[in-house]
């Protein structure tokens, strides 16, 4: 008898033409820990950061992994991102981002949530990362995983050199929901058919935006919120992952790709 995981369930609604978008948070959802920390490691190796800076990164990484993010973490992330890049060129950051992916990020990706991105791609969905990390890093992760694209914090540059200022808001909290909605509407997607995955209470606006919200290894406050609102909760354990892969196959609307 074939394994359930190898069988595609029948989509009750059948394929359609309207796009469906699945949004995935990165830190502690797709990746264990904070991506900006690994960016700091790469910058340290290039001589962009000092040893004292990398020790500060390590402390934030350990705390973030243990207790999840909060507003202070995000303020710190903004300051560190600006510190990393001020006065350096776009080419330098892109090169560091490629190195960081190979050496630090790829080994720490959760295979289970990466496989969920594949389920959405097989359904014909647009799959976008959405994260507070600099978009240059998010773009590398999305490209290497074969995803549609990434939405991240944009750093201001003039003539290819970063100024140390942000271009627009830090991609965090309600700003994620605003950006996700704009992206979905640009595609002509029905938000009720779209999906979002996150571990953090700060992403409640993003999760509430779509019709299919999934909390992944949620922090305590998000877990409580999810229970109160009947949201799906995913643990990164084999049985839970198999159940959610079947859920995506069964409930996500399939999208016909144009020829």
C-alpha positions as MATLAB code, in Angstrom:
seq = 'XXXXXXXXXXXXXXXXXXXXXXXXXXXXXXXXXXXXXXXXXXXXXXXXXXXXXXXXXXXXXXXXXXXXXXXXXXXXXXXXXXXXXXXXXXXXXXXXXXXXXXXXXXXXXXXXXXXXXXXXXXXXXXXXXXXXXXXXXXXXXXXXXXXXXXXXXXXXXXXXXXXXXXXXXXXXXXXXXXXXXXXXXXXXXXXXXXXXXXXXXXXXXXXXXXXXXXXXXXXXXXXXXXXXXXXXXXXXXXXXXXXXXXXXXXXXXXXXXXX';
ca = [
       0.000    0.000    0.000;
       1.555    3.374   -0.989;
       2.638    5.754    1.752;
       0.221    8.662    2.303;
       3.109   11.064    1.869;
       3.664    9.843   -1.698;
       0.058   10.273   -2.802;
      -1.410   13.573   -3.959;
      -4.867   14.125   -2.536;
      -7.581   15.300   -4.866;
      -8.167   19.038   -4.749;
     -11.908   19.434   -4.129;
     -12.045   22.839   -5.798;
     -10.061   21.835   -8.857;
      -7.383   23.999  -10.474;
      -7.999   27.664  -11.138;
      -6.326   30.611  -12.812;
      -6.233   33.109   -9.925;
      -2.814   33.111   -8.219;
      -2.321   31.819   -4.684;
       0.560   33.163   -2.581;
       2.204   31.400    0.367;
       4.228   33.717    2.633;
       6.949   32.221    4.839;
       8.665   34.028    7.681;
      12.376   33.138    7.822;
      13.857   33.352   11.324;
      12.798   30.415   13.512;
      10.243   29.397   10.865;
      12.345   28.372    7.875;
      15.711   28.775    9.591;
      16.833   27.960   13.113;
      17.864   31.242   14.736;
      18.297   34.727   13.287;
      19.576   35.222    9.755;
      21.063   38.626   10.643;
      23.374   36.847   13.098;
      24.769   34.701   10.294;
      25.159   37.819    8.163;
      27.233   39.210   11.019;
      29.423   36.112   11.025;
      30.091   36.558    7.334;
      30.822   40.248    7.786;
      33.240   39.452   10.599;
      35.104   37.051    8.330;
      35.416   39.823    5.745;
      36.727   42.247    8.370;
      33.553   44.359    8.271;
      32.826   43.682   11.966;
      35.033   43.529   15.045;
      35.290   40.637   17.506;
      33.254   42.667   20.004;
      30.480   43.039   17.418;
      30.357   39.311   16.715;
      30.193   38.512   20.447;
      27.169   40.829   20.668;
      25.659   39.013   17.694;
      26.208   35.670   19.405;
      24.427   36.823   22.554;
      21.410   38.052   20.588;
      21.362   34.806   18.603;
      21.303   32.666   21.734;
      18.545   34.735   23.315;
      16.490   34.835   20.130;
      16.674   31.084   19.693;
      15.645   30.527   23.319;
      12.768   32.992   23.708;
      11.831   34.270   20.253;
      11.800   37.827   18.997;
      10.366   40.968   20.537;
      10.358   44.672   19.798;
      13.757   45.236   21.363;
      15.245   42.450   19.242;
      13.903   44.154   16.132;
      15.335   47.532   17.120;
      18.643   45.775   17.707;
      18.379   44.002   14.361;
      17.855   47.327   12.617;
      20.864   48.888   14.319;
      23.065   45.889   13.532;
      21.980   45.789    9.892;
      22.848   49.449    9.499;
      26.140   48.970   11.310;
      26.999   46.061    9.036;
      26.566   47.892    5.806;
      27.182   51.626    6.174;
      29.894   52.730    3.768;
      30.080   49.387    1.990;
      28.984   48.601   -1.549;
      26.054   46.553   -2.788;
      28.519   44.130   -4.390;
      30.147   43.453   -1.004;
      26.819   42.656    0.682;
      25.707   40.406   -2.174;
      29.000   38.523   -2.015;
      28.764   38.128    1.780;
      25.154   36.955    1.466;
      26.175   34.184   -0.962;
      28.948   33.021    1.363;
      26.704   33.174    4.415;
      24.065   31.034    2.729;
      26.535   28.289    1.844;
      28.444   28.259    5.131;
      25.893   29.147    7.802;
      22.294   29.299    6.594;
      21.902   26.165    4.451;
      22.969   23.798    7.281;
      20.443   25.435    9.636;
      17.370   25.387    7.423;
      14.473   23.324    8.777;
      14.052   20.584    6.120;
      10.429   20.212    7.203;
       9.364   23.764    6.431;
      11.501   23.826    3.294;
       9.481   20.815    2.128;
       6.274   22.725    2.797;
       7.467   25.436    0.394;
       7.868   22.641   -2.168;
       4.270   21.507   -1.610;
       3.054   25.001   -2.412;
       5.241   25.218   -5.505;
       3.854   21.885   -6.706;
       0.376   23.376   -6.334;
       1.408   26.171   -8.683;
       1.550   28.770   -5.893;
       3.779   31.814   -5.619;
       6.051   31.263   -2.591;
       7.537   34.383   -1.022;
       9.828   34.783    1.959;
       8.934   37.762    4.134;
      11.445   38.853    6.760;
      13.046   41.728    8.652;
      16.475   40.645    7.418;
      18.003   42.721    4.587;
      16.360   41.862    1.292;
      19.741   41.082   -0.259;
      20.083   38.114    2.118;
      16.449   37.066    1.751;
      16.808   37.123   -2.043;
      19.734   34.693   -1.877;
      17.769   32.265    0.320;
      14.761   32.417   -2.002;
      16.874   31.964   -5.117;
      18.833   29.018   -3.707;
      15.612   27.282   -2.620;
      13.915   27.887   -5.965;
      11.177   30.062   -4.468;
       9.354   32.878   -6.224;
      10.991   35.761   -4.388;
      11.575   37.589   -1.120;
      10.328   40.651    0.698;
      12.783   42.088    3.228;
      14.128   45.238    4.805;
      15.618   47.561    2.216;
      18.816   49.441    2.960;
      19.356   52.805    1.310;
      22.257   53.135   -1.095;
      23.588   56.017   -3.159;
      25.702   55.232   -6.222;
      25.940   51.626   -5.052;
      27.186   52.511   -1.539;
      25.002   51.992    1.545;
      24.250   55.119    3.561;
      23.386   53.501    6.898;
      19.713   54.432    6.549;
      16.690   52.343    5.728;
      14.742   52.699    2.501;
      11.228   52.344    3.857;
      10.250   50.625    7.114;
      11.838   47.685    8.882;
       9.946   44.693    7.483;
       8.416   43.682   10.801;
       5.020   43.415   12.482;
       2.245   45.280   10.675;
       4.642   46.336    7.907;
       4.855   42.691    6.839;
       1.079   42.545    6.460;
       1.052   45.741    4.383;
       3.798   44.440    2.091;
       2.219   40.984    1.768;
      -1.157   42.443    0.897;
       0.382   44.691   -1.757;
       2.271   41.728   -3.253;
      -0.807   39.496   -3.312;
      -2.993   42.178   -4.852;
      -0.336   42.897   -7.471;
      -0.664   39.266   -8.555;
      -4.462   39.444   -8.446;
      -4.535   36.817   -5.691;
      -7.523   36.197   -3.435;
      -6.203   36.693    0.105;
      -8.702   34.168    1.437;
      -6.961   31.481   -0.635;
      -3.448   32.573    0.380;
      -1.267   31.082    3.138;
       1.139   32.434    5.766;
       3.591   30.685    8.101;
       5.322   32.205   11.152;
       6.577   31.461   14.655;
       6.195   34.935   16.173;
       3.431   36.906   17.901;
       4.698   39.935   15.962;
       3.404   38.327   12.772;
      -0.239   38.174   13.869;
      -1.116   40.947   11.346;
       0.440   38.881    8.534;
      -1.229   35.670    9.658;
      -4.625   37.352   10.073;
      -4.365   38.789    6.554;
      -4.786   35.441    4.776;
      -7.380   32.714    4.862;
      -4.894   29.944    5.721;
      -2.590   30.790    8.592;
      -0.156   28.321   10.150;
       1.903   28.957   13.287;
       5.204   27.061   13.207;
       6.889   26.143   16.503;
       5.178   29.254   17.896;
       6.408   31.376   20.771;
       4.245   31.211   23.900;
       2.115   34.255   23.086;
       1.468   33.190   19.511;
       0.597   29.660   20.633;
      -1.984   31.106   23.036;
      -3.374   33.409   20.327;
      -3.563   30.532   17.838;
      -5.482   28.335   20.293;
      -7.925   31.137   21.071;
      -8.593   31.764   17.382;
      -8.574   28.184   16.123;
      -5.480   28.668   13.958;
      -3.483   25.688   12.729;
      -0.317   24.960   14.678;
       2.636   23.041   13.281;
       5.379   21.369   15.304;
       8.561   20.440   13.517;
       8.099   16.740   14.172;
       7.667   14.014   11.524;
       4.010   13.241   12.264;
       3.035   16.914   12.382;
       4.880   17.661    9.140;
       3.268   14.742    7.316;
      -0.156   15.937    8.459;
       0.473   19.460    7.196;
       1.835   18.302    3.867;
      -1.395   16.385    3.394;
      -3.349   19.451    4.524;
      -1.695   21.623    1.865;
      -2.288   18.974   -0.806;
      -5.902   18.545    0.220;
      -6.984   22.103    1.034;
      -4.768   24.450   -0.979;
      -6.292   25.426   -4.288;
      -4.256   24.261   -7.251;
      -3.320   26.939   -9.763;
      -3.069   26.239  -13.467;
       0.136   27.593  -14.951;
      -0.108   29.279  -18.316;
       1.685   27.640  -21.218;
];
